[in-house]
Amino acid sequence: MKYALHLKQSGPFAGNVPIVELEDDCIALNNIVFAWETNPHGVRLWVIGNEYGALGAVWADCEQDALDELVDQNLGAGLAIEEKDADDETALLGNAGEPHDLTYAWIAEVDLTDTQKCFGLYMKLAEARGAGYDFLSKL
């Protein structure tokens, strides 16, 4: 099942497409924090993609942690490169520090503040978190 994720629009990328559709097996449930819950670390949902589109969505407190989490959740294959192609400028992501090319990568925060737009997604996220699932596709 596909889910429409509304992206926050600001800065130089404010003209980009404000909605991304992702399959349920590309939305990780690694650290769900709802808008009304206490969130001292600022964890939020991020969508990461490349020139071909969105790769996945993960929960993290910043862009770097989101990139690491994307790789750890096995959603970052579209950014991965061979070890032999890596140089000093190559990003090493995930717990294993695997080389990835971020030349065409993009990242955007998902806007979950409008509960009217996100109600169906909120319900699925709550159900999946309650069941202890890793991805929405497990529902």
KABELHU-V662924 format. One line per field, one symbol per residue. phi: phi as a letter, one per 30 degrees, with the letter a starting at -180 (. if undefined). psi: psi as a letter, one per 20 degrees, with the letter a starting at -180 (. if undefined). burial: # if it has 9 or more other ideal C-beta (glycine too) atoms within 8 Angstrom, else .. A space follows every 10 residues. Layout:
BEGIN
phi->???
psi->???
burial->???
END
This chain:
BEGIN
phi->.cbccdcdca idcdddddbb cbdddccdcd adbdddcdbd cidbdccbab dckdclbbca caddddddde dddiccddcd bdedddbdcd dcciddiddb ccecdbbbdd dcdcdddced dedddddddd didcbdddd
psi->pqppppqpor bijiirpipp pqqhjjoqlh mpoqhiqpmh ikprpqppaa iiaphrpqpr irgghggghg ghjkikhiiq rqhhiqahip poqrhilqpq ojgjqqqqpp ojhnhghjgg gggggggggh ikqhqhii.
burial->..#.###... ..#..#...# .#.#.##### .#.#...... ..######## ...####### ....###### #.#.##..## #...##...# ..##...### #...###### ##..#..#.. ##.######. ..#.##..#
END
